[in-house]
Amino acid sequence: MQSPRLMLAYSALSISILYLLYNWASRSSGTWLSSHRPPDFSRYVSLDSLSVEQFPLDDVDKRVVIVGDIHGMFDEFQSLLAKVSYNPVSDTLISVGDIVAKGPHAGSMSVLDFMAAHNITAVRGNHDQKVIEWRTWLEWIHTLPGGSDWLVHVQERWDKAQEHGADDVEEWVEEQVRHDKKHSKWWKRIPEGWQLFGDHYRIAEEMTHEQYLYMVRRPVRLHVPHAHTFIVHAGVLASDPNYKPGNKRQPLSHIPTLYEPYADQERTSILRRLQELAILKEVPQNLIPWVTLNMRGVLDDNTVTRKKDGTPWAELYKKDMKRCAGFESKDLKKKKKGSLPCHPATVVYGHAASRGLDINRWTFGLDSGCVYNRRMTALVLGAKVARDSSDTIEDEFDGEAVDIDGNIISSRPKFGDKGHGRIYSVSC
């Protein structure tokens, strides 16, 4: 028979193990033991990369089709795919984000169903992010004792309020927060600034678990090393505006270190990839997901803004790319003072509908304002595009290849080091 001291030791060990298991479970996602502490609603995936197979530029039988902001405009999205003769067997479809919200609710659900069912490559947009956050919040609330009942109760009260003429949900929620003392702990669990029962909430509530997982797996940034390209929703800075371009803190001011000898062509390719990763990981603004999802410009005090004032980030990016003179000393000597040891990289983005179709040498802004009854745009790339030179400007654009100011844009803008793309759009 075991001694009382040994039994006491076993009991203490068992209690310790149970405590550790409970403590671990309560900090988990709440799947089997819920925590009153809110989880990370953002669920950010910071960065992903695309291989040659996932972004085929040199295959004469394949294309890459990059689509600007969709915002739930499902019919127009399908019209655009038809216009570019999209073939899911041979074409890679990519979205620059904001696939849902702002447009029709039914359209958002149809776009989401299409994108998730076909696992379409995409980065997150700022509106996609809000949907992800609401759905994560909803799943958390449902794990809390009484959470589901409270949500049903609140929905019923809002429905009755609408029957009596209420039409401003924000105002109604504010009133509930002030007067519904019985459920005050629940109202406090809604993060500040979030709009209950709004567009993002309704999409989050209605989408399936599979669609939620699809959205959560979308990264904030995509890097395409072999194409020397970044795909983001709002933008990327090539340098920190708080320091001069040649400052040692800037990724483009110095050549990355290689510890093994390589042939010239391979060496250049590896150095470029390292420098591009440095842009994403060493420029501090690029490490903040909010910036990548919302940035439109940089103010005079060097802070990033999502408003329309300030210098458009693409202008700053263009200045940085103009300074790139290659890695060899002879290349740098050919350039004027201020040249940097770097090679240019391309950014494809959306978000800036106020600037419309914004095509520059190293930046492609594809949000042409479909949700504002303007146009939806796609950039088509690849060897197949370059080979097919029979199309004329009129065939491709039907006369609509213009920016927000009505300026005509080239039918075949330069892309990357030596390639070209094609711009297609449809009216909305």
Backbone torsions as a table, in degrees:
resi	resn	phi	psi	omega
1	MET	NA	137.3	-177.5
2	GLN	-71.7	146.0	-179.9
3	SER	-73.3	154.0	177.5
4	PRO	-57.4	-36.6	179.8
5	ARG	-64.0	-42.3	179.6
6	LEU	-66.2	-41.6	178.6
7	MET	-62.8	-38.7	178.0
8	LEU	-63.4	-39.4	179.1
9	ALA	-64.5	-44.4	177.7
10	TYR	-60.6	-41.6	-179.5
11	SER	-63.4	-43.4	179.4
12	ALA	-63.5	-40.0	178.6
13	LEU	-64.2	-43.1	-179.9
14	SER	-62.3	-43.4	179.1
15	ILE	-62.3	-40.8	179.5
16	SER	-62.7	-42.6	180.0
17	ILE	-64.8	-44.0	179.4
18	LEU	-62.4	-39.7	178.5
19	TYR	-63.2	-44.2	179.6
20	LEU	-63.5	-41.5	178.0
21	LEU	-63.1	-43.4	179.7
22	TYR	-64.8	-43.4	-178.9
23	ASN	-62.3	-40.9	178.1
24	TRP	-65.0	-44.9	-177.3
25	ALA	-65.7	-38.4	-177.8
26	SER	-69.2	-20.2	176.6
27	ARG	-93.3	-3.6	179.6
28	SER	-79.7	-169.5	-173.4
29	SER	-71.9	-1.9	176.7
30	GLY	86.7	22.6	-176.5
31	THR	-73.6	-30.3	178.9
32	TRP	-132.5	-15.3	169.1
33	LEU	-135.9	109.6	-174.7
34	SER	-76.5	152.0	177.6
35	SER	-117.7	141.8	176.5
36	HIS	-76.0	-13.8	176.2
37	ARG	-77.9	125.4	-176.9
38	PRO	-65.2	145.6	177.6
39	PRO	-79.6	-177.9	174.2
40	ASP	-77.5	103.8	-176.4
41	PHE	-70.1	-24.2	-172.4
42	SER	-70.6	-37.8	179.5
43	ARG	51.5	43.5	-175.6
44	TYR	-66.8	138.3	163.9
45	VAL	-111.8	110.9	-167.6
46	SER	-69.0	-45.6	-169.8
47	LEU	-153.4	141.4	171.7
48	ASP	-139.8	162.7	179.4
49	SER	-126.4	154.7	179.3
50	LEU	-112.9	134.2	180.0
51	SER	-83.8	177.2	176.8
52	VAL	-59.6	-39.1	179.3
53	GLU	-68.0	-33.2	-178.5
54	GLN	-84.5	-14.2	179.2
55	PHE	-142.2	72.0	-170.8
56	PRO	-79.7	103.8	179.8
57	LEU	-94.8	-24.4	-171.9
58	ASP	-105.7	-3.6	179.6
59	ASP	-84.1	117.9	-175.6
60	VAL	-70.8	-6.2	178.2
61	ASP	-106.3	4.9	-176.3
62	LYS	-132.2	159.0	177.1
63	ARG	-136.6	161.4	170.9
64	VAL	-114.5	126.9	-179.5
65	VAL	-117.3	111.4	-179.0
66	ILE	-106.7	122.9	-173.7
67	VAL	-107.2	138.6	176.2
68	GLY	-72.5	-172.7	-175.3
69	ASP	-54.9	130.8	-177.3
70	ILE	-99.9	-43.9	176.2
71	HIS	53.0	40.2	175.4
72	GLY	75.5	9.1	178.9
73	MET	-84.8	74.9	-169.6
74	PHE	-64.9	-46.6	-177.6
75	ASP	-62.4	-43.3	179.1
76	GLU	-66.6	-36.6	176.0
77	PHE	-60.7	-45.0	178.1
78	GLN	-66.4	-35.4	176.8
79	SER	-64.2	-39.6	178.9
80	LEU	-65.8	-42.8	178.1
81	LEU	-62.5	-37.1	177.4
82	ALA	-67.3	-38.3	-178.1
83	LYS	-65.2	-36.5	179.3
84	VAL	-87.2	3.9	-177.8
85	SER	55.6	48.2	-177.7
86	TYR	-60.2	128.3	178.5
87	ASN	-124.0	108.1	-176.3
88	PRO	-61.2	-18.1	179.5
89	VAL	-74.7	-39.2	-174.3
90	SER	-113.1	-11.6	-177.5
91	ASP	-107.9	142.4	172.1
92	THR	-100.5	119.2	-179.7
93	LEU	-97.6	133.1	-178.7
94	ILE	-134.1	139.5	177.4
95	SER	-112.8	142.6	177.1
96	VAL	-89.6	12.9	173.9
97	GLY	99.8	174.3	-171.6
98	ASP	57.1	58.6	178.3
99	ILE	-79.6	-21.5	-175.8
100	VAL	-128.6	170.2	174.2
101	ALA	77.4	158.6	-176.9
102	LYS	76.7	-40.4	176.8
103	GLY	-86.9	-165.9	-179.1
104	PRO	-60.5	140.4	179.9
105	HIS	-61.0	-46.4	179.8
106	ALA	-61.1	-36.6	178.0
107	GLY	-65.7	-39.9	177.6
108	SER	-60.7	-43.0	-179.7
109	MET	-66.9	-34.9	178.7
110	SER	-70.3	-41.8	177.6
111	VAL	-62.6	-46.0	-179.8
112	LEU	-61.8	-41.2	178.4
113	ASP	-61.8	-43.8	179.3
114	PHE	-63.7	-48.1	-175.5
115	MET	-65.6	-44.1	-177.8
116	ALA	-71.3	-40.8	-178.1
117	ALA	-63.0	-31.7	-178.9
118	HIS	-104.5	5.4	178.6
119	ASN	49.4	51.8	-176.4
120	ILE	-70.5	134.8	177.3
121	THR	-63.8	134.8	-178.6
122	ALA	-162.3	157.3	165.9
123	VAL	-102.9	161.3	177.2
124	ARG	-74.6	145.0	167.3
125	GLY	-103.7	169.9	-179.5
126	ASN	-64.6	-32.1	176.9
127	HIS	-76.0	-37.1	173.8
128	ASP	-59.1	-39.8	-178.8
129	GLN	-61.9	-41.0	179.4
130	LYS	-63.7	-37.2	177.7
131	VAL	-65.7	-44.0	177.6
132	ILE	-58.2	-44.9	-177.7
133	GLU	-65.0	-42.1	178.8
134	TRP	-64.0	-42.3	-178.4
135	ARG	-66.5	-39.1	177.3
136	THR	-64.2	-39.8	176.1
137	TRP	-61.8	-46.2	180.0
138	LEU	-59.6	-44.4	-179.2
139	GLU	-65.2	-34.2	177.0
140	TRP	-67.6	-46.6	-179.1
141	ILE	-59.8	-38.9	-179.0
142	HIS	-67.0	-21.5	178.4
143	THR	-81.3	-16.8	-177.1
144	LEU	-83.7	138.6	178.1
145	PRO	-56.3	121.6	-180.0
146	GLY	88.5	-6.0	-176.5
147	GLY	-64.3	-46.0	-179.3
148	SER	-63.3	-42.0	179.4
149	ASP	-63.0	-40.3	179.1
150	TRP	-63.4	-43.1	179.4
151	LEU	-62.0	-41.3	177.7
152	VAL	-63.2	-43.1	180.0
153	HIS	-61.2	-45.9	-178.5
154	VAL	-65.5	-41.0	179.0
155	GLN	-61.7	-42.4	179.1
156	GLU	-63.2	-41.4	179.1
157	ARG	-66.1	-38.5	178.6
158	TRP	-68.1	-39.5	177.3
159	ASP	-60.4	-43.3	178.9
160	LYS	-66.5	-38.3	178.9
161	ALA	-62.6	-37.9	178.1
162	GLN	-66.6	-37.3	177.6
163	GLU	-61.7	-26.8	179.9
164	HIS	-98.1	16.8	171.5
165	GLY	101.9	-2.9	178.4
166	ALA	-68.4	134.7	179.4
167	ASP	-135.4	-4.9	179.9
168	ASP	-110.2	100.3	-175.3
169	VAL	-66.5	-34.1	178.9
170	GLU	-63.0	-44.8	178.8
171	GLU	-63.8	-40.1	-179.9
172	TRP	-64.8	-43.7	179.3
173	VAL	-63.1	-42.1	178.6
174	GLU	-57.6	-39.8	178.9
175	GLU	-66.0	-40.3	178.7
176	GLN	-64.4	-40.7	-179.8
177	VAL	-62.2	-37.4	-178.5
178	ARG	-74.1	-37.5	-168.1
179	HIS	-112.0	-20.7	-176.7
180	ASP	-87.7	74.0	-176.5
181	LYS	-66.7	-29.1	-178.0
182	LYS	-60.7	-34.8	-177.2
183	HIS	-113.8	27.7	-174.2
184	SER	-60.3	-35.5	-178.5
185	LYS	-64.1	-31.3	179.1
186	TRP	-75.3	-42.3	179.4
187	TRP	-62.0	-33.5	179.7
188	LYS	-69.2	-17.0	-179.4
189	ARG	-82.4	-6.1	173.5
190	ILE	-82.1	117.9	-178.0
191	PRO	-58.6	146.1	-178.8
192	GLU	-59.2	133.4	178.0
193	GLY	90.8	-7.7	179.4
194	TRP	-84.8	142.8	-178.2
195	GLN	-105.9	106.1	177.7
196	LEU	-64.5	139.4	177.8
197	PHE	65.7	14.1	175.8
198	GLY	-80.8	-172.8	-176.5
199	ASP	-58.0	-47.6	-177.5
200	HIS	-65.8	-39.2	178.5
201	TYR	-61.9	-46.4	-176.1
202	ARG	-65.2	-37.9	176.4
203	ILE	-65.9	-44.7	-179.6
204	ALA	-61.0	-40.8	-178.1
205	GLU	-69.5	-36.4	-173.3
206	GLU	-85.7	-27.4	-173.6
207	MET	-68.9	154.2	-178.9
208	THR	-77.2	167.2	177.6
209	HIS	-62.8	-37.7	179.3
210	GLU	-64.3	-39.8	178.4
211	GLN	-68.2	-37.0	175.5
212	TYR	-61.3	-45.7	178.8
213	LEU	-62.2	-38.6	177.4
214	TYR	-58.8	-47.1	-177.9
215	MET	-66.8	-42.1	-178.7
216	VAL	-62.1	-32.6	-178.5
217	ARG	-78.6	-7.5	178.1
218	ARG	-73.3	130.3	179.6
219	PRO	-80.5	163.2	173.7
220	VAL	-74.7	-32.1	-177.7
221	ARG	-135.9	144.2	172.6
222	LEU	-119.6	135.5	175.5
223	HIS	-116.0	131.4	177.5
224	VAL	-114.7	88.9	-171.1
225	PRO	-58.4	-45.6	-175.4
226	HIS	-69.2	-22.0	177.8
227	ALA	-99.7	-1.4	-178.9
228	HIS	50.7	54.6	-172.4
229	THR	-135.5	141.7	170.3
230	PHE	-110.9	139.1	172.3
231	ILE	-120.7	120.4	-179.2
232	VAL	-140.2	171.3	178.5
233	HIS	-81.8	-52.0	-173.8
234	ALA	-103.2	-48.5	-178.9
235	GLY	172.7	171.9	178.5
236	VAL	-140.6	138.6	173.4
237	LEU	-99.1	135.4	178.7
238	ALA	-83.7	-12.8	179.3
239	SER	-153.4	159.7	177.0
240	ASP	-81.3	116.6	-176.9
241	PRO	-64.9	-8.5	178.3
242	ASN	-77.7	-10.0	-178.1
243	TYR	-131.7	155.5	178.1
244	LYS	-66.1	152.6	-176.3
245	PRO	-55.2	-33.2	-177.2
246	GLY	-88.0	0.7	-180.0
247	ASN	-61.2	143.3	-175.8
248	LYS	-62.6	-19.0	177.7
249	ARG	-71.0	-22.4	-173.6
250	GLN	-80.1	131.0	-178.1
251	PRO	-59.5	-30.0	-177.1
252	LEU	-85.2	-2.4	-175.5
253	SER	-84.9	-10.9	-177.0
254	HIS	-148.1	154.9	179.8
255	ILE	-83.3	131.3	177.8
256	PRO	-59.0	154.7	-178.6
257	THR	-87.0	131.3	173.3
258	LEU	-114.7	136.1	-176.9
259	TYR	-104.3	1.4	177.6
260	GLU	-129.8	147.5	178.6
261	PRO	-76.3	141.4	178.4
262	TYR	-135.8	157.7	171.2
263	ALA	-64.6	154.8	-171.7
264	ASP	-53.1	-47.8	-176.0
265	GLN	-66.3	-43.8	179.7
266	GLU	-67.1	-38.9	179.2
267	ARG	-60.7	-46.2	-179.9
268	THR	-61.8	-42.4	-179.6
269	SER	-62.4	-44.2	-179.2
270	ILE	-67.2	-42.7	179.0
271	LEU	-61.2	-39.9	179.6
272	ARG	-64.0	-43.3	179.7
273	ARG	-62.9	-42.4	178.8
274	LEU	-63.7	-39.7	-179.3
275	GLN	-69.4	-37.0	177.4
276	GLU	-66.1	-40.6	176.2
277	LEU	-64.9	-33.8	177.6
278	ALA	-65.3	-37.0	176.2
279	ILE	-58.7	-44.1	-177.4
280	LEU	-72.6	-30.3	-171.4
281	LYS	-109.0	-13.0	-176.3
282	GLU	-115.4	-22.1	172.4
283	VAL	-76.4	113.0	-169.2
284	PRO	-58.3	-34.5	-179.6
285	GLN	-63.6	-32.4	-178.3
286	ASN	-73.5	-11.9	179.3
287	LEU	-88.6	-4.8	-179.2
288	ILE	-100.2	110.8	-177.3
289	PRO	-54.3	-38.1	179.8
290	TRP	-56.1	-39.2	-179.4
291	VAL	-64.1	-48.9	-178.2
292	THR	-63.6	-28.1	-178.6
293	LEU	-89.6	-19.3	-169.9
294	ASN	-129.5	-18.3	-171.2
295	MET	-58.3	134.6	170.2
296	ARG	-120.2	-33.0	-178.1
297	GLY	-157.9	-178.1	179.1
298	VAL	-126.3	128.9	-178.5
299	LEU	-79.6	173.3	-178.2
300	ASP	-63.7	-25.5	178.3
301	ASP	-88.6	12.5	175.6
302	ASN	73.6	12.8	175.0
303	THR	-90.6	150.7	-178.7
304	VAL	-81.4	143.3	177.6
305	THR	-132.8	150.0	174.1
306	ARG	-96.4	-4.7	179.4
307	LYS	-80.5	174.7	-175.3
308	LYS	-83.5	-10.9	178.3
309	ASP	-81.3	173.0	-176.3
310	GLY	88.7	175.4	178.0
311	THR	-83.5	124.7	177.6
312	PRO	-53.3	134.5	-177.0
313	TRP	-59.6	-30.9	-178.9
314	ALA	-63.6	-30.0	177.3
315	GLU	-69.0	-40.9	177.3
316	LEU	-65.7	-39.6	179.0
317	TYR	-62.7	-42.6	-179.9
318	LYS	-61.0	-40.3	178.5
319	LYS	-62.7	-40.4	178.7
320	ASP	-65.0	-43.0	-179.0
321	MET	-65.1	-33.3	178.6
322	LYS	-65.8	-23.1	-179.9
323	ARG	-80.1	-14.8	-176.1
324	CYS	-70.6	126.1	-176.9
325	ALA	-126.7	18.2	-179.6
326	GLY	89.0	-179.6	-176.1
327	PHE	-99.7	-16.7	-176.0
328	GLU	-86.0	145.4	-177.6
329	SER	-62.3	-34.6	-179.7
330	LYS	-66.3	-32.1	177.6
331	ASP	-69.8	-40.2	-179.1
332	LEU	-66.1	-34.5	-178.9
333	LYS	-68.8	-27.1	179.9
334	LYS	-72.5	-25.3	-177.2
335	LYS	-86.3	162.9	178.8
336	LYS	-73.7	172.5	-179.6
337	LYS	-59.0	139.5	-178.3
338	GLY	99.9	-1.6	178.3
339	SER	-66.5	152.2	-177.4
340	LEU	-122.8	151.3	179.2
341	PRO	-79.9	81.3	-177.1
342	CYS	-155.2	168.5	172.5
343	HIS	-120.7	145.8	-178.0
344	PRO	-67.2	153.5	172.6
345	ALA	-129.9	152.5	-175.7
346	THR	-99.8	145.6	174.4
347	VAL	-120.6	128.7	172.7
348	VAL	-113.4	129.2	-171.8
349	TYR	-149.2	177.2	176.4
350	GLY	-131.8	-137.6	167.1
351	HIS	76.2	-38.8	-169.5
352	ALA	-94.1	64.6	-179.5
353	ALA	-61.9	-27.9	-179.6
354	SER	-65.1	-23.1	176.7
355	ARG	-96.1	-10.6	178.0
356	GLY	67.4	-161.3	178.2
357	LEU	-62.5	114.5	-170.3
358	ASP	-126.2	89.0	-174.4
359	ILE	-104.9	119.1	175.2
360	ASN	-125.9	178.1	-173.9
361	ARG	-58.8	-40.7	-175.4
362	TRP	-121.0	6.7	177.3
363	THR	-135.3	139.0	-179.7
364	PHE	-126.6	101.1	177.1
365	GLY	-91.9	113.0	-169.2
366	LEU	-104.8	2.3	178.3
367	ASP	-83.1	98.6	-178.5
368	SER	-101.4	22.1	166.8
369	GLY	76.7	39.7	-180.0
370	CYS	-60.1	-40.8	-177.4
371	VAL	-67.0	-14.3	175.9
372	TYR	-102.5	24.1	177.0
373	ASN	65.2	32.6	176.2
374	ARG	-105.6	-100.4	-176.9
375	ARG	-141.5	160.3	170.2
376	MET	-116.8	136.2	-168.7
377	THR	-125.5	148.8	174.6
378	ALA	-132.3	143.1	171.7
379	LEU	-105.5	124.0	-177.9
380	VAL	-111.5	129.5	-174.3
381	LEU	-129.7	163.4	172.5
382	GLY	128.3	165.0	-179.7
383	ALA	-62.9	-33.0	178.7
384	LYS	-63.2	-36.9	178.1
385	VAL	-67.0	-44.4	-179.7
386	ALA	-64.8	-36.2	-178.6
387	ARG	-69.6	-36.7	-176.5
388	ASP	-84.8	90.4	-177.5
389	SER	-103.8	12.8	-176.7
390	SER	-78.1	-24.0	-178.8
391	ASP	-70.4	142.3	174.9
392	THR	-98.9	170.9	177.6
393	ILE	-58.5	-41.4	-178.7
394	GLU	-63.6	-39.0	-180.0
395	ASP	-62.7	-39.1	-175.1
396	GLU	-78.4	-44.1	-167.9
397	PHE	-103.8	-21.5	-172.6
398	ASP	53.3	32.3	176.4
399	GLY	82.0	6.1	-173.6
400	GLU	-104.5	10.6	-176.9
401	ALA	-79.1	75.5	-179.4
402	VAL	-133.3	155.5	176.9
403	ASP	-88.2	-170.1	-174.9
404	ILE	-63.8	-24.8	-179.3
405	ASP	-96.0	4.3	179.8
406	GLY	86.7	7.4	178.5
407	ASN	-75.9	136.0	-179.5
408	ILE	-71.9	135.0	179.9
409	ILE	-108.1	143.7	-178.9
410	SER	-56.7	143.0	178.3
411	SER	-71.0	-24.9	-176.8
412	ARG	-131.2	75.3	-179.7
413	PRO	-65.8	147.9	176.5
414	LYS	-66.1	142.4	177.6
415	PHE	-135.4	129.2	179.0
416	GLY	68.5	-155.7	-175.0
417	ASP	-68.8	-46.4	-173.4
418	LYS	-135.9	-3.8	-173.3
419	GLY	-88.6	178.9	175.8
420	HIS	-136.2	156.7	173.8
421	GLY	-122.8	178.2	174.8
422	ARG	-128.3	137.9	178.9
423	ILE	-105.2	125.9	175.5
424	TYR	-122.2	146.4	175.2
425	SER	-150.6	160.7	176.7
426	VAL	-129.8	153.8	178.1
427	SER	-76.7	153.5	-177.8
428	CYS	-124.0	NA	NA
